[in-house]
Structure formats: structure tokens, C-alpha cells
Amino acid sequence: MALTGISLLVLAGLAAVGAAAATVVGWRQFGRLRIPARVVGVLLTQTLVLVTVGLAVNRSAQFYTNWDDLLTQATAGDRHHVSTPGKLDQWVRQHDHSDSAQPFALQWRPNGWADWHLAAPPTVTVPTDYLRNPGWRYPALLVLTSAEDGWGNAAPTDLARSAQTAAGPAVLIFAHTTPATSVPALAMTLPDQLSRDLRVTGHSWALVSSARQEPFARQVVLAAPGRYPALAVVPTGAGRGRPAGAATPQGLPVGVTVAVLGTPARTATGSPAAAPRVGSTGPSGLDALRAALIWAIRQLPAPLPESAPLVRQVRTPHGQPSPAPPPRPVQPPAGTANTSA
């Protein structure tokens, strides 16, 4: 049962109501033991109410997104001390040789990524000022790509640079999907893993997909309420000349803002989606993808320049010093980051 799942929240709420009802029913029972029974009933009810409230707050703020995060922090004790979140920050510092002149791209291999059934490891780009602002959390944008979309020759660094120049900084994740790609992996597991490795916000991400992958993108949005409140759909064939049109996604949760290239952006209200504008045309080639990235980044919150803890805390053995930033030479290869155990 997921720590942030609605089923656990409902179960805790029902347990609190049940404990309160049992306390009221047994208030005058148990003879000489009724005073201890009352105390136990009241304390149990209060505890379950607090647990329910805590689960609701955690579900909203995403402080702990799975049981492993909660148990790791609870059992670490005085054997560990809190260090700066972002497990890959030092790795990025060592491999980004562009002197932060452009977004840095890396092949991201988190633990268990092969179980997501992607065609290749996700490609992640961090914005140019990521290393210059070690206390900031950055918004994130997930891009669903596949061989059929015609985006295979696009350089993630070039796309990220042009989109972020126009719209602002964000962490971009290019997920190379296959027919077997797991919806829960992209809806929940990928964001959880990335929140450990890079300094990204815990909610309010954006999602970009081709019209061909729009049904899959819709499933991802539905599987993670609140995670992807913005969805951009690029017309089919946008990587190969003039793209064909695309229909507006149907059945999305209330509050999800949708943009289909060539149609006005709209906010889902639960009513039938507006039909695409007749005679509208979208940009051709990779311009359509760039336009979708720019629109999606503009829907994201600004980076959070605060010292508050991130979605979770990363811990290192007590007393182990953090390595000093190495000198940064001048030419740029993109790296491969493997965080597998």
C-alpha cells in the first residue's frame, strides 16, 4: 500500500472513526477497568486522527513519497547526519565542462530503471544555473519520446537551451518509451527517483508527448493526481516535416491545463473537451516540439530559492567530508550517471 496512496489515507480515516465509535460505545462498560479503557480509547482515537492528518499533509506536500524514505530517515538516528540533497550534484559538477554556459545533458540510470521498460536510459538536462544555486529546487518537465515520433535526431541539450532561453530554467527528462513502458514507473517511480538524485520540486511537473503517445500520457496524468497539472501534445509526425493534426485529450482531471499545438490551451473542467480550431496549423519539424517545451515550461512554478529541505533528505555517514568542487575545464561531453546500487 503506497505511502501517498488514497487507499492508505481512507483506511487511516476509517480506523480513526472506528476507534472513536468504539470509545463512545464502551464508555460505561468494563466495570473497574472502564477508566483505563476510556484513556486508551481516547489516546488511540487521537493518535489515529493525527496519523490521518499527517498522511493527508504528506500526500499533498510529498515530503516522503514511499515507505523506504520514511523508514530510512526514522532509523538512521545519530549514526548519520543530514547533507545537501541531490545525490548527483557532485557528479554533475565533475562532468559538466561547459562552465554552465549551456544546459548539461546526462544519461540517467537510476536503480531499477530497466524495470520501467524504456528503450534507453532517460536523458536528463539540468539548467545552466543549476550548480550556481545549490539551495534551489527546480521545476521538472517530462518528455515522452519514441522512435516513431521522429525526434530521434534532436539533441536534448539544444532543445533544452532554446526552450529555457525563451521560458526559464527547468530540469527536462526525455523518456524513450516502448509499448511495454510502465505507466506507474513514469507517473510515480521516476519522479521519486529523480527527487533523490537532483534538486527538483516534489509536485506540479509538466508533461509533453506526441499525439501518437497521447493515450499513454493521459494514463500517466491520471495515475499521479497533482503531479502533472500541465500537458502539451505535439501533432503526430512533428519530427518529419509538416505535422498532422491532433485531437484534444479527453477525460483529464479538473484543473489540468492542456495545449495541443495549433489549438488554444484549455483547462480541464470535467466537461467534454473543446474541439480543435478549424483550419489551425501547427509549426513544422522540431519547431513543434520546441513550442510545446516552451509552453510547458511556462506552466511550471518558478525555481524555489529557499533553504527548506527538499522532498526528502539524503544522508551520508557521519563525519564524511563533502568533496570540494574540482576545477572545471572547458569542453563538453554529456555523461552517463548510474545510481544503481
N, C-alpha and C positions, 0 to 999 in steps of 0.2 A: 504494500500500500504506500503510495508516494507521499512524501512529507508535505508537499504543497498541493496534493490532490483534494478534490472536493469531497471524496468519499471519507477520508480521514476526518475532515472538518465536520461533516454531518454526523459521523459516528461519535466524535467527542461531544458534540452538542446534545445528541440523544442520551449519551451517558450522563451528562450533567442534569438533564431534565429527569432522567430516571432516578438519579441519586436524590434530587430534591423531592420527588414524589414519594420515594421510599422513606425519607426522613419524616415527611408530614404524616404519612400513614402510620408509621411506627412510633410517633411522638409520645403516646401514652402507654406504650407496651413495654415488655421486657422486665417488668417488676422493678427489683432493686437495681437492675442494670440499665434502667432507662436513661439515667443521667449520662453515663459513658456512651450509651448508644446515640443519644442526641448530639453529644460533642463530635463523635466520629462521623455521624451523618452530615452535620453542618460543615465540618472541615473537608469531608470528601466532596460535598457539593461545591464549596468554594474553590477547591483545587481543580475540579473538572471545568468549572466556569473559566478560571484563569487559563487552563490549557486550551480551551476552545478559543478564547480571545487571542492567545499567543499564536495559535495556528492560523487564525484569520489574518493577523498582522503579518506573520511570516509569509503567508500566501500572497499578500498584496505587495510587500516590500522585497520579497525574495532574499532575505538575509541568509537562509540555509535552504538550498534547493533539493537536497537529498539527505538521507539518514547518515551517510558517510561523513558529510561535512559536520553535522551536529555532533556525532559521536567522537570524531577526531578532536574537535575543539573541547568537548566535555572531558575527555580522558587524558588530554595532553598534560595538564597540571603544571607543576613547576619544573618539569623536565624540558620545557620548551619556552621560547619567547617569541612574541609576535614580530614579524619582519614585514617589509614593504610588500603588498600584494602585487601579483603579476609575475608568475614563475618564469616567464620567458623574457622579461625586461632586460636582464643582463645578457642573455643570448642575442637579443636584437641589437644591443649596444655593441657587442663584439663583432657582429656580422654586417651591420649597416655601415657601409663605407662611403655613403653618398654625402656625409656631413649634413644630413637632414635636409638636403636640397630637394628631395622628392619622396613620395611615399615609398616605404620599403616593403617588398613582397617576399613571402616565405611560404614554402610548402609545410603545412601544419599536420603533424602526425600525432595526435593525442592518443592516450592509452585507449585501446578498443575501437579505434576508428574503422578498422577493417569490418567490424560488425555492422557498420552503417550501410555497407554495400554500395559505396560510391565507386565511380570508375577510376578515380585517382585521389590522392590526398587533397583536402581542401587547400586552396590558395588564399592566404590572408595578407592583406595590406594594412599597414599602420600609417597614420598620417604623419606629415613632415615634422610636426611639433610634439610627437608622442614622447620622445626621450627628453625633450626640454621641459616637460611638465610632469615630473614623476608622481605628483599627487593627484593628477586628474583622472577622471573616468570618462571614457569616450563612448558616444552612441555607436551602434553597430548596424550594418546593413548586410543581409544575407542574399546572395545572388544565386539562383538555381540555373545551372548551365548543363547542356548535354551536347553530344556530338551532332544531333540533328538540328540544333539551333543555329549553327553556322558561326558561333562565336569563338571557335577553337583557336583561330589565329590572333585573337585580341590579346594584347599584353595587359594583364591586370594592373601593372604599375601605371601605364599610360592612361587607362580608363580611370583609375583612382585619382591620378593627378588632375586630369581635365575636369572630372566631376567635383572634386574638392576645391579646386580653384574657383569654380562657379558657385558652389553651395556651402562649403565649410568642411571642417575636419570630421572624419568618421573612420571607424575600422570596417573594412569591407572583407567579406568572406565569400569566395567563389566555390560553391559546392558542385562537383561534377557528378551529376546524378545518373542512375541507371533505372531500368524498370523495377529492379528489386530494392531500390533505396528505401530505407525505413522512415516512415513519417514521424514516429516518436523520436527517432535519433535527431532529426533536423528541428523538430519542434521543441525538444527539451534537453536531450543529451548534449548536442553540440553547443547550445548556449551555456549549459552548466560547465562543460569542459573549457570553453573559451574564457569564461569568467575566472577560472583558476589561472589560466596562462597569460592573459592580457587584461589590462585595466579597462573593462567595458562596463557599461551600465547593465543593471540586472533586469530591465524591462524596457518596453517601448522601442523595440527594434523595428526595422523596416524590411520588406521582402520584395525582391524583383524576380520575375520569371518570364519566360516566353509564353505566348498564347498556347503553345503546344503543351506546356507543363502547368498551365493554369489550374486544372483539376487537382493536381498534386499540391500546388501552392495553397489552394483553398483548404485542403486537408490539414496542411501544416498550421495554417492560421487557426482553424477550428480546434486543433489538438492542444494549442497553447494559448488560452484566452488571456489577452492583455500583453502577450509577448510581441505580437506583430500587428500593431494598430494601423499600419500603412502598407499597402500592396500596390505595386506597379506591374502592369502586364505589357510586355513588348510584343508587337504583332509577329506572327509566325513568319520566319524567313528574313528577320531583320538583319541577319548577318550576311545575306546574299541578295543584294540589290533591293528593289522596291518591295517592302513587306506587304503581305496580305492583311486584311482587317482582323480584328479580334472582338469578341463579344465581352460585355461587362460581366464579371463574375457574379454569380447568384448565391443567395443563402449565407452571406457572411454575417458575423455577429454585429450587433448595434455598435456604432462608433468606429468601425474600421473604415478608413479612408482609402478609396480605390482610384487608381488612374490607369486608363488604357490609352496607349499612345494614339492620338487622333481623336479622342473624346474628352469631354470635360471631366476633371476629377470629381468624385462624389463621396459622400459619407453614407455608409450602410445604415439603414434605419429599420431593417427587418421587412420592408415592403419590397415588391418586385423592383429589380434594378432598372435604371433608365436605359433606354436603347441607345446605341452609339449614334452620334450625329451623322446624318446622311451626307454623303459626299465628302466627309472629312478624310484627310490623308495624313499619314504619319511620316516622320523622317525616314530616309532610306539608309541601308547599311548599318554600320556600327553607331551612326548618329542616333538611331532609335534607342539603342542600349544606353548610350551616354545621357540622352534626355531622360530616360527612366531613372538612371542613377542620380542625376541632379534633382529630379522631382522628389525621389525617395529621401535623399539626404536632407532636403528642405523640410520634410515632415518630422525629422528627428529632433529631440531636445538638444540644446547646446551642451558641449562638454561641461562636466561638473568640476570646477577648480576648488575642491574642498578637501580637507584632511580627514573627513569622515571615513570609516572603514568601508571597503567595497562589499560586494555581495557576500564574500567570505574572506577569511584571513588565511594567509599562507604561513606556515610555521617552519622554523629551521632549528636544528639542535642548539641548545643554549650555549652561548659563548662563541659560536662560529662567526667570524667576521664576514661582512659583505665585501666582495672583491671591489677594488677601486676601478672606475671606468678606464679601460685601456685607451691608448692613443688611437685615433681614428684616421687611417689613411684615406686616399681619395678615389678609388674606382669601385663599381657597384655590384657584384653578383648577387642575385637572390639566393637565399639559403633554404635549407630543409630543416625544420625544427621537429625533433622527435621527442615527445614527452612520455613515451611508453615506458613502463617500469621494466 
